[in-house]
């Protein structure tokens, strides 16, 4: 019984256990299905390993005895200039079934009838149709007998077929390292570079995007340079230039790109210029300068071609991810053409403007107080925080565009809009990165106020990250710039923040003076909410120098001003600090009441760090008073709240305090 020879499985095949676990049960002829013939189509980016997986699965199925009729294999060359048609494939299949020469009917209809008759007589057979691009290549060749199975590979998702679809992704970092090690040791069992250079192997995997073909091509490079380290190849590949060209996979992407409709090709190029590899549909629409509906249609087309990957997120939202090598290819296409570069700059300007518009509105919502104009789009803090959460990676990465003069002013403004959110979520590393980028961008604008704002933001981020001496310097620089510009509200803010940094480095008397100066300036310019902040900070400094009754008065004043302004999130801080001052003044019952109020407001505002602080202080008060039964649950709840607030150190302290009571 004539059957086609399957291609060999590449050496080092690995990392596909989950995919095989999904695929093998489908191939089993004993599996039940509502389909006349069970078809499975494996799709994915060119070079991702679709054929390797299909051939491995086919060989395993034959070894299992599932297909006594053997296998029939056709490479449809679907993405070549001259792909195989169904009629051409039919002649080849009949030849493999023993029909050739004068036995071959002349009429096409007779050929198809003979093909189906032969399959109908044949025991269970696996038909492996590789590298198809169009359902029209396949549909006439699907067997009528339900004991057969069809396994298809394609760079696109063949959604027009009634088939089980399996999308193949890149390898995991561990599987990528395993592929490199197996392939190198196949050539020379003494080649232990992968085991000796785990860091370089991880970097090489990242540079290859964990793409199997790219990894196999680097194996060839490593075999050629057998006496050189993997790190030396990483250094070469990590330089400037198109990685797809250096890795040898560029033809794969050129072929896929060349077959795209012009509007999809344009969107792919523009997506490659986005600040991150994964974007929301809205950000993609901003890049493209198109409506969301039109952009979604184009994204779905690119996803069907396996050039972007839809990533489901909360609710019904989807984000769109571009593989690193596709992204590198797209960016190189743009960089090599002056007209496309101009188009790309316009796209970057649009998406940066989109980020700035909505970050400004979301920031306004986070800072909103009763009586203020209601920001557009966001109905409450929760919606604003959710938008920031979804776009955070792109927002932070877009700040890097401020290194270019064209984008520096927008980057300064964007940095101003991110501080409140990043502080609230306690993303301190991102906050420092944003603040540093904002400071650099402000230096390019030549605007003193821009520089003052940027230095102030940097000081805040440095302080919460524990780099307090640097924070003092940053706020001092901001204060001087505000003073030189004659900006009294800005100067007041800089004094207030300088006081926080001075207190953090132990210069508490100077901190008292700084907060007092800030309070007086805020009173002069009649800014009651920020005056409340100065009173609150002044109370903390006064408490540190032993002036406890004055601290109680300061925190009471801050609380009253926050209440008058309707600033519930900051009111919780004033109540908490008032509780600490009352406790130190020996007024424990009043302190318990203050902590309780702080806790109530923090929960209302979903301020989990504030919840943790209030609970921790309540627990500490109970423990000090010899009430461990009341202290223990409060410590445990505080640990949970700090964990939820992304404050692991505080969570550990609370848990340790709880453990000490048991």
N, C-alpha and C positions, 0 to 999 in steps of 0.2 A: 504494500500500500504506500504510494508515494506521498511524502510529506516534505515541507520546506524545512531547511536547516535554520534553527534559531541563531541569532548572533550570540557571541560570547558575552558573559557578564563581566564587566570591567573588574580588574584586580582591585582589591581593597573595598569592594562594595560593602557599605555599612550604613548604619543610622536610620534604617527604614523599617524598624520593627513595628511601629505603630501603623504605618501605611500598609504593611503586609497584613497586619491583623485585621484591617478594614477590608482589604482587597481579597484575601484568600477565601473567606466564606462566600463571597459573591461568585467566585469562579467555580466553586464546588457544584457539579451537576446535580447533586442531591438536594441543593438548596431550593426552597420553594420561592416562587415569585409570581406576581400577577402579570408579568410581561411575557409575551409569546416566546421571546428569546432573551435571556439575560445578557445585557450589554453593560460593560463598565468602561468609562472613558476617563483616562488619567490626563489631566491638563497641568500646565505649568510653564514657567519661563524657559526659553531655550537654554539647553545645557543643564537643566535642573536635575536631570536623572530619570526622566520619564521612561525612556526605553530600557534603561538598566533595571528599573523596578519591574517593568512589565515582563522582561525576559526572565528575570530571577523568579518572579511569581509563576510564569509559564513552566519553567523547568521544574519548580517545586510541585506544581500541579500534576505534571506528567509522572514525576517520581512517586506521587501519591496514588497513581493508578487511576486518576480521574478521567483521563482522556485516552482510551484505547485506540481511538482514531488518530492520535497524534496531534500535531500542530500544523497550521498553515500560516505562513508569515508573508506579509507584503509591506514594503516600505513605500509609502505614497509620495515621499519627497514633497510634502504639501507646501513647503516654504521655499522651494527652489524656483527658478525661472520657468521651468517646464514640469509642473507636478504631474503625477500619474493620474490618469482618469479612471473611472470605474470600468470602462470597456477595456482599457489596457490591463488593469489589474485582473479582470475576468480571464483574459487569455492566459496570463501567468498562472492563475489559480487552476485553470483547467489543465494546463501543462503539468502542474504538480500533482494533479489528480489522475494523470496518465492519459490525457486527451491532447493530442498534438498532431501536426502534419495533416494528412488527409482525413483523419478522424474528426478534426475540428469543423463543426458546422460553419457555413459561410455567413448565415444571417445572425445578426446580433441577438434577436429574440430567441432563436434556437440555442444559441450559446448559453444564454441565461437559464433557459428551461433545462438544458443538460446539466448545468452547474447545480441547480436546485435538486435535480433527480439524484445526482451522485451524492450530494450531502444527505439526502433523505435515506439513502442506503447505508450511509457510513455510520460507524459507532461514534459515540461522543467525541467531538473534535473541538479543539480550541483554535479559534481564528484570531491571530494577533495582527491588527492593522496599525502600523506604526506611522507616526509623523503625518497624520491627516490634517487638512486645513479646512475642509468643506464637507458638510454632511452628504453633498451630492456625490462625493467620491465613494461613499460607504453604503448608502441606503440600498442600491440595487444588489449589493453583495451580501446583505444580511441573510442568514439561513432561515428557512421556514421551520425547520425541525427544532423543537424546544429542548432537545437534549444537548445541543451544542452551546458553546459560550463564545462571546466576542469580547476581546480586550483591545481597546483603542488608545493610542496616545496622540496628543495634539497640544500645540502651544496655546490654542484657544479653547474656551469652554464650549463644547458642542451641545449647547442648550436645545437645539432643534431636534435632537435625538431623544427617544424615550430610553434613557440610559442612566445608570448609577454614576454620578460624577464624583471624582476624587481629585481634589486640588493638591498638587505636590508643592511643598515649601522647601526652603533651603535646609541644610543640615543644622543640627545643634552644634555649639562650639565643641562639645565632647566628641561628637561623631566626626566633625571636620578633622580634629586632631588624630582620631583613630584612622581615618582614611589616609592621612599623610604618613602615619607610622607604618601601616600595613603595606602601602605602596612602596615606600622606601626600603623596607626590610625584605620585600619580595626580590628586589634587585640585589641587595647586600644585607644579609642577616646581621652584619656587624654595625650597620648604620643606626646608631642610637641617638641621632641629633634631636629627634622629637622628644625623647625622654629627657635629654640633657637641657633642652631650651624651652621649657613650658611657656614662659612669658612670650618669647618670640613666636612660638607656635600659635598662641592665642591672638597675637597681633596680626600674624599672617592670615589666620582665619577671618579676622575682621576686615582686613584689606581685600580679601576675596569675597566678602559678603557671605561667607559660608556656602558659596555657590559651588556645586560639585565639579562642573567643568573647569572653572577657574582654579579650583584646588588641584585637579589632576594636571593642569598645565603647569602649575608651580612645582608639582612633583618632578616633571621633566626638567625644569630649571635646576632644582636641587640635585637631581641625579648628575647633571652636567658639571655642577660645582661641588662635587662630593667632598672636597677637602675644605670647603668654606662653611661658615655657620649659617643657620637659618636667619639669624639676626641681620646678617649682611644683606640678604635678599629683602628682608622687611624694610631695611633702610633705603634700598633702591626703589622699591615699590611705593614707599611712603612719600616720595618727593612730588614735585609739581608734575602735572601732565595727566593725560587720560589713562586711568588705571585699566580700563577695558582694553586699550591698545597694548599697554605694557604686559597685561596678563594673557593676551592673545585671544580674548573672547569677543573682541569688537565685531567681527563678522556676524556673530549670532544676533547682536542687538541691531546692527545695520539692516539685517534682513527683516527683522520684526518691525523696525521703524519704517522701512521702505514700503511695507504693505499697509500702513495705516492710512485712512482717509486724512486729508489735509487738516481738518479741524481737530481730529484726535492727535495728530502729530504735533500741532501747535500747542495743545494743552499739555502733552507729555513734556515738551521742551520747557514750558513755563513752570510745570510742577518741579522740574529738576532744579529750578532756581529758588524754590521756597526755602525759608530759613531752616526747616526740618524735613526729614524724609516722610513724615506723616502729617497730613493736614486735614482740617475739617472741610466739609463741602462748601461752607461759606467762604473760607479762606481761598479755596480753589477757585470759586467764582470771582473773588476779588482779583486774583492773579490773572484770570482769563479776561476779565472785563465783560463777563457775560452774566445772564440771569442764572439764579441757582438751578432752575429747572433744566435749562440748556446744558449747564455744566454737569449736572448729575447724569444726563443722558450720555455725554461724552465720557465721563468717568466710568460709567457702566460698560461702554464700548471698550475702553482700555482694560477694564477688569476682565472682560470676556477674552481679550487677547493676552491675559495674564501679565500685563505690563504694570498694572497697579493692583494692590490687594485691598479689598474692603475689610475694615476692622470694626466689628460691631462694638459699640460702647453702650452706656446706660440708655435705657428706654429704646427708642427706635432710631437713635442717631447712629451714623456710620462715619468713620474717618477713613482716609485713603492713604495707603502707604506705598512708597516707591522703593524698590530694592536699591541698595547702595550702588550697585554696578549700573543699573538702568539710570540712576540719578547722575552718576559720573559721566555716562555716555551722553545723556541729554545736555548736561552743562558744557561738554566739549563741543557738541554740535553748535550750540549757541555761540561759544567763544570764537569759533572759527569763521564766523560770518558777520560782517558789520551790520547788515540789516537786521539779523536775528538778535544781535547784541542790543541794538536800540529797542527792539520789541521787548527784550528781556528786562531792560532797565525800566521801561514803562510799567511792566508787570510788577516788578519789585516795588516801585513807587506806589502803585495801587494797593498792594497788599499791606504795605507799611502804613498807608493812610487808613486802611480798614482797621488794622490793629489799633492804631492811635484813637480813632473815633470811638470804638467800643470799649477800649480800656479806659478812656477818659470818662465815658458814661458809667461804666461799672465802678470806677473809683469814686465818682460823685455819689453813687448809690451807697457805697460803703461808708462815706463820710456824711451822708445826708442827715439833716436834723429838721425837726418840724419848723415850718416857715420858709424853708429853702425851696427853690424851684425843683420840681420832680424831674429827675434825669430821664432821658428817653430810653425806651426798650425794657429796662429792668424794673420789675414790679416790686422787688424787695432785695434785701441783702442776700438771701439764698440764691436768687437767680444770678446776681452779680458774681457771687463766689463760684457758682457752677460754671459760668462762662469763663472766668479766669482759670478754673481748674482744667477745663477742656483745652484752652489755648496756651497754657503756661509755657510749654516747651517752645512753641513758636515765638511767643512774646520775648522770652529770654534770649533765644537765638537771634531774633531780629535786632536786638540791641547791638550786636556785633557789626551790623551794617553802618553804625555811626562812625566807623573808622573811615568811611568814604565821605568826602565833603558834601556830596549831594544829599546824603541822608542824615547828616549830623544834627540839624535842627529838629527833625522829627524824632530822632533817637533820644535827644534830651527830654523832649516832652513825654515820650513814652516811658522813660525811666521814672519821671515824676509820678506817673499814673500807677506804677507797679509796687511802690514801697509799702503802702497800706495793706495791700493784699498779701504780699510776701511775708510781712511781719505777722499778720493775722494767722496765716497758715504755718508760720515758723519755718519757712524755706530759706534758712539763713545763707546757705551757700549760693543759692540763686540770687538772693538779695545783694550780696557782695558783688557777684558778677555783673548784675544789672547796674549797680551803683558805680563800679569801676568803669564800665563802658559808658555810662552817662557822663562821668567826669571827663573822660577822654573826648567824647563828642562835644561837650561844652567848650573844651579848649579850642576846638576847631571853629566854633561859631563866632568866637571873639566877643561874646556878650557876657559882661560881668555878672549880671543876675543869673544867667544860665549857669555860670561857674559856681556861684554861691549856692544855688539850689542843689547842684550836683555834689558839691562838697558836703553839704548838710546831709543829703541822703546817704552818702558813703559813710559819714560818721555814725549815723544810726545803725547801719548794717554792721560796721566794725564792732560797735559796742556790744550788740547782742551776740556776736560771734566770739566775744571774749578778747578782742584785740583793742583793749581799752586805751592804751597809750596812743595808738594810731587814731583812735576816735577823738581824743582830746585835740590832737593836731588838726584833724579834719574840721571839727566844729569851730576851732579857733580861726582857721582859714575862712570858713563860711561867714563867721561873724564879721571879720575884717572886710570881706567883700560886700556884705550887706551895708555895713557902715559907710564904706566908700561910695556906694550907690545911693545912699540916703534912704534906704528902704527900712523904715522903722518896724513894721510888722515882721519882716524877714529877720531883722536884727534880734527882735524879741525871741523869735523861734530859735535862732542860733544860740542865744544865751541860755535858753531853757534846756536845749539839748546838750550844750557844753556842760551845764550843771550836772546832768546825768552821767556824762563821761568822767567828770572830775570826782564825783562820788564813787564811781566804780574803781578809780585808781587810789582812793583813800584820801583825796584832798577835799574833805567834807566841808570845812569852813569856807573854802573857795566856792564849793557847790552851793552853799546857802546864799552867798553873795550873788552868784550867777542867777539862781532861781528868783531871788528878790528883784534883781534888775529886770528879768524877763516879766515878772508879775507887774512891775511898775509900768513897763513899756506897753504891755497889753491893756492895762487900765487906761493909759493915755490915748491909745488908738481905739478904745472901746470894743475890744474883741473878747466878749465874756467866755465863750467856750474855751479859747486858748488861755485865758486868764485862769480858768479852772484847772487846766493842765499844769500851769506854773505853781498854783497853790498846792496841788497834789504832790508834785515833785518837791516843793519846798518843805512840805510836811515830812516826807521821807528823810530829807537831809537834816531837818531839825531834830528828828527822832534819833538820828545817828550821833548827833553831838550832845545828846542828853536833854534837850529842851522839849520834853515830852508833852507838857501841857500846851505849849505853842504848836506842837505838831498836831494835837487833837483839834485845835482851833483851825489850823490850816486845812486839814482833811475835811473838816465840817464845812468850811467855806467852799472847798472844791466840790463836795457832794451837792451843796445847795445850788451852785452855779451849773453843774451838769444837769441837775433836775430841771432847773429853769430853762435850759437849752433843749431839753428832751433827748439828751445824749445818753441813752441807756447803756450801750457797751462800755463807755468810760465811767459811767456812774458806778458800775460794779467794782472797778479798780479803786475808786475813792472810798467805797464802803469797806473793802478789804483792808486798805491801808488805815482807815479809821479804826477798824477792829484791832489791828496790831498796836496802834498808838494807845487805845483804851486799855488793852491788856497790859502794856508796859506801865500805864498809869495806875494799875491796880484795880481797874473797873471791869472785872472779868465778865459780869453778867451783861453789861452793855456791849462788851466785845463779842460775846456769843451772838447777840442780836445783830450786830453789824456784819459778822461773817455770814449769818443766815440770810440776811438781805442781799449781800453780795452773791451768795450761791444762787438764790432765787433768780436774780437778774441775769447772771451768767448763763444759767440754763435756758432762760427765755431767749437770750441772744445766740444760743449755741456757741458760746465762748468756752470751749472745753478747757483751755488753759486757765481761764478765770475760775471755772468750776473746780479744777484741781487745786488751785491756790486756796480758795475758800475752804474746801474740805480739809486740806492739809493743815491749815491754820487752826481749824476747829479741832482736828484730831490732836494737834500739839497742845492746845489749851486743855483738852480733856486729860491727856496723858500727864501733863504737868500737875494737874489738880488731883491726880491719883484715881482717874476714872478710865481704866483700860478697856472696859467693856464698851464704852462709848467711843473711845479713841480708835479701836481696831477696825470697825467697819468704815469709819471715815477715812482712815489711811488707805484701805483697800479700794474704796470708791475713788479716792484721789489718784491712786496709781492708774486705774482704768481711764480716768479723765485725761491725765497727762499723756497716756499712750495714744488716746484718740486725738490729742492736740499735737502729736508729733514732737513730744518732749520726753525722749527716752531717759535722759539723766534724772529728770524730776520724778518720772515714773519709778525708776529704780530706787531712788531715795525714799519714796512713799512706801514701796513694797518692803524695803529693808526695815523701815520704822515699824511696819505692821508685823514683820517676822520677829522683831525684838520683843514684841508683846506676847508672843505665843510660846 
